[in-house]
Amino acid sequence: MLKISRALYDQIVDHARKDHPDEACGVVAGPVGEGRPERFIPMLNAARSPTFYEFDSTDLLKLYREMDDRDEEPVIIYHSHTATEAHPSRTDISYANEPGAHYVLVSTADTDDAGPFQFRSFRIVDGVVTEEEVEVTA
């Protein structure tokens, strides 16, 4: 189960809506070994695409060094889908290389009307996708 604060949840959704129609992406870091998401880190989608996201390799290296210096790890890796449901694509699954992370997907398919959206979390380990419950806390 992913437990996430209302503030972090809102930041992820706001980033996804702001970057629409391109996919948004980012990380929420937390203390190593605790599995607690704490620090919101929006990233630039280097692909600038409505159907694909890609972390800039330089930015990603900088982020991992920063997390290492702060004794953090990626607790959540998130991105948005702009025209489809919030479920990992084959590409998403092939790029998932953090077995301890929660992979959050936000669908902004109806974001232009600020209507319903999906916020879902998955574990992706060795190509196996398992959806998990999301609990939003105060």
URRA-V705997 format. One record per pair of residues at least 24 apart in sequence whose ideal C-beta (glycine too) atoms are under 7 Angstrom apart, sorted by the first residue. I is the first residue (numbers start at 1). J is the second residue. D is the distance in Angstrom with one decimal. If there is no record, write none. Layout:
# URRA-V705997
i | j | d
I | J | D
I | J | D
This chain:
# URRA-V705997
i | j | d
1 | 132 | 5.6
1 | 133 | 4.7
1 | 135 | 6.0
2 | 102 | 4.6
2 | 121 | 4.2
2 | 132 | 5.9
2 | 134 | 5.0
3 | 135 | 4.9
3 | 137 | 5.9
4 | 37 | 5.7
4 | 134 | 6.6
4 | 136 | 5.9
5 | 137 | 5.5
6 | 136 | 5.5
6 | 137 | 6.8
6 | 138 | 6.1
8 | 37 | 5.7
8 | 40 | 5.7
9 | 119 | 6.9
9 | 136 | 5.1
11 | 40 | 4.7
12 | 78 | 5.3
12 | 104 | 6.5
12 | 106 | 6.3
13 | 106 | 6.0
13 | 117 | 6.9
13 | 119 | 6.5
15 | 42 | 4.9
16 | 80 | 3.8
16 | 106 | 4.2
16 | 108 | 5.1
17 | 108 | 5.8
17 | 111 | 4.9
19 | 45 | 6.7
19 | 80 | 6.9
20 | 82 | 5.7
20 | 108 | 4.6
20 | 111 | 4.7
21 | 50 | 4.7
21 | 82 | 5.3
22 | 48 | 5.5
22 | 49 | 6.1
22 | 50 | 5.5
23 | 49 | 6.4
23 | 50 | 6.5
23 | 52 | 6.6
23 | 53 | 4.2
23 | 79 | 5.5
23 | 80 | 5.1
23 | 81 | 6.8
23 | 82 | 5.9
24 | 79 | 6.4
24 | 80 | 4.6
25 | 53 | 4.3
25 | 55 | 6.3
25 | 78 | 6.8
25 | 79 | 4.1
26 | 78 | 5.7
27 | 63 | 6.6
27 | 74 | 4.9
27 | 76 | 6.7
27 | 77 | 5.7
28 | 75 | 5.5
28 | 76 | 3.9
29 | 67 | 5.3
29 | 72 | 4.1
29 | 73 | 6.7
29 | 74 | 6.0
29 | 75 | 6.3
30 | 72 | 6.2
30 | 73 | 6.8
30 | 75 | 4.0
31 | 71 | 6.4
31 | 72 | 6.3
32 | 71 | 5.2
32 | 72 | 6.4
32 | 73 | 4.9
35 | 75 | 6.1
36 | 75 | 6.7
37 | 75 | 4.3
37 | 76 | 5.1
39 | 72 | 6.9
50 | 82 | 4.7
50 | 83 | 6.8
52 | 91 | 6.9
53 | 79 | 4.6
74 | 98 | 5.5
74 | 101 | 5.1
75 | 101 | 6.4
75 | 102 | 6.5
76 | 101 | 6.5
76 | 102 | 4.9
76 | 104 | 5.3
77 | 101 | 5.0
77 | 103 | 5.5
78 | 104 | 3.9
78 | 106 | 6.8
79 | 105 | 6.5
80 | 106 | 4.6
80 | 107 | 7.0
80 | 108 | 5.1
81 | 105 | 6.0
81 | 107 | 5.0
82 | 108 | 5.3
82 | 109 | 6.5
83 | 109 | 5.5
84 | 109 | 6.7
85 | 118 | 6.1
86 | 118 | 3.8
86 | 119 | 6.8
86 | 120 | 4.4
87 | 120 | 7.0
88 | 122 | 5.8
88 | 124 | 6.3
88 | 129 | 5.4
93 | 124 | 5.8
93 | 127 | 5.8
93 | 129 | 6.2
96 | 124 | 3.7
99 | 125 | 4.5
